[in-house]
Amino acid sequence: MSRSKNDAARPIGVFDSGMGGLTVLRALHELLPGENIIYFGDTARVPYGTKGEKTVRAFASQDAGLLVDLGVKMVVVACNTASAFALEHLRETIDVPVLGVINPGVRTALAETRGGAVGVIGTSGTIRSGRYQEGLKGGGLGPDRILVQECPLFVPLVEEGMMGHAMTVMAVEEYLRPLRDAGVDTLILGCTHYPAMKEDIGRFMGPEVNLVDSADALAAAAQDRLGELGLLHGGDDRREGELEFYLSDIPWKFQEIGARFLGKPIHEVNTVGLDEMEEAGDHND
Amino acid sequence: MSRSKNDAARPIGVFDSGMGGLTVLRALHELLPGENIIYFGDTARVPYGTKGEKTVRAFASQDAGLLVDLGVKMVVVACNTASAFALEHLRETIDVPVLGVINPGVRTALAETRGGAVGVIGTSGTIRSGRYQEGLKGGGLGPDRILVQECPLFVPLVEEGMMGHAMTVMAVEEYLRPLRDAGVDTLILGCTHYPAMKEDIGRFMGPEVNLVDSADALAAAAQDRLGELGLLHGGDDRREGELEFYLSDIPWKFQEIGARFLGKPIHEVNTVGLDEMEEAGDHND
């Protein structure tokens, strides 16, 4: 594949702390089937959501650097925590457009709320960064219409495939009861893992509550931005874009977890060593 | 503090994937109060238990290298997963004695079992490595007397401080029922996090089941080994040894999680950057 600077055929790069961002890759591929996409999951250092701002920014720099080295035309930050802590830094340091997951989610929530409160659930890092809260405030919501909740057990429950299990039902009740009681009408699923438990969350919150899956919102934003830049690819022929997968570790339950997020098995994976990660970080510090 | 090669005053180095290994530091400090001890927790890349063998070995090399650079007289691998995958490699590549957590736990279990089965619970990595199983077989147990169980939700439950919570009770029942039903009389808590939920585990398994906390067994092994080498320190005067803490990330719930494992607050922490980790790995590859 030719990867000269102005070539729309260059791939879109997507990175995440681990495998959860495959939901974003899936949404992108469904919306833009002609695009070539490279996915990088930092499975050796997952999760990001419990870790400090400086650490997440350093990791995100390496992740994005790796994708830039692979010749991508755009970097999509699928990870909410990395979007919260590193988006501005990445925009300042790398020379392709960088899209984060927070603003698209905020815009969708603002469009869907019917006058009630908007809830945001995410990792400790995402919630404590305050970025969703700032975005919603910037869109005109008063503080009484913004409710946030850290849900640290959701990621391990999803990784263990425990959707629908009594433990997941209990965790959903415990974390989400304050949001439901406060009359939230729109709930942002602010972590790539959470859409996998949409049914459990929807059952508890009730059918009248909008669940905002950032993956769809982010894919739409990528389409808009590529269109503006004249970099959309594959609209004419019917050839399906290539998907390439890079991971920094092959986790024990790789096949199982991969299929859970991507919706189909991953056949071929490139692994990226520690030394390559370090080099990738060098050129955008 | 003087750190010449043969000086018993040199510190003991303890490393873990994160904060769980503070239980090992605590056991060491209680047994050997005169020893200076340096703790390194790789909080930027925690957990190790879900990650592949090669990745864990690379991380453990950097962790141990960092401690050697700080002048330790012995490296104690508090992390079960790192002990499972990296102990032999570390012994071949660094020039101070290296102690892992698996053999001391196996010896204690073999001494305590009363003819029933021995159970081992741990992370996916630890259980799938087969090291505990090999050790127990080597000690004469037949395969029908060895039962193992991965308990991937225990670590996040402990990190969230959910000991005694209904979700923890449910997870304990789900993971441990097969072991209890099979007549396990001795259960190895094969992860540094699990001793924090000893009460939940003990309540379900019953008072007649021995729970083997590897931290105590490991501290005793360190004492024996330092004695053999003539490197015990602080037996004469009553001065308490110094404890130093290094972490690769300051997690969001640092104070809370630290106190949970150490039993008291940590006042001063040194942080180790990504670049320093990489350099530490260089000299023992």
Contacts between the chains, C-beta under 8 A, distances in Angstrom:
chain1	res1	chain2	res2	distance
A	43	B	51	7.2
A	44	B	45	6.9
A	44	B	51	6.3
A	44	B	55	4.9
A	44	B	59	7.9
A	45	B	44	6.9
A	45	B	45	4.8
A	46	B	50	8.0
A	50	B	46	8.0
A	50	B	159	7.6
A	50	B	251	5.3
A	50	B	252	6.2
A	50	B	253	7.5
A	51	B	43	7.2
A	51	B	44	6.3
A	51	B	249	4.9
A	51	B	251	6.0
A	51	B	252	7.7
A	52	B	249	5.2
A	52	B	250	4.9
A	52	B	251	6.5
A	52	B	252	7.0
A	54	B	249	7.9
A	55	B	44	4.9
A	55	B	248	7.4
A	55	B	249	4.2
A	58	B	273	7.7
A	58	B	274	5.3
A	59	B	44	7.9
A	124	B	252	4.4
A	124	B	253	7.0
A	125	B	252	6.5
A	128	B	252	6.1
A	152	B	156	6.7
A	152	B	159	7.4
A	152	B	160	5.7
A	153	B	156	5.8
A	153	B	157	7.4
A	153	B	160	6.3
A	153	B	167	7.5
A	155	B	156	7.8
A	156	B	152	6.7
A	156	B	153	5.8
A	156	B	155	7.8
A	156	B	156	4.3
A	157	B	153	7.4
A	159	B	50	7.5
A	159	B	152	7.5
A	160	B	152	5.7
A	160	B	153	6.3
A	166	B	170	6.4
A	167	B	153	7.4
A	167	B	167	5.6
A	167	B	170	5.4
A	167	B	171	6.4
A	167	B	174	7.8
A	170	B	166	6.4
A	170	B	167	5.4
A	170	B	170	7.2
A	171	B	167	6.4
A	174	B	167	7.8
A	248	B	55	7.4
A	249	B	51	4.9
A	249	B	52	5.2
A	249	B	54	7.9
A	249	B	55	4.2
A	250	B	52	4.9
A	251	B	50	5.3
A	251	B	51	6.0
A	251	B	52	6.5
A	252	B	50	6.2
A	252	B	51	7.7
A	252	B	52	7.0
A	252	B	124	4.4
A	252	B	125	6.5
A	252	B	128	6.1
A	253	B	50	7.5
A	253	B	124	7.0
A	273	B	58	7.7
A	274	B	55	8.0
A	274	B	58	5.3
A	274	B	278	7.5
A	274	B	281	7.4
A	278	B	274	7.4
A	278	B	278	5.3
A	281	B	274	7.5
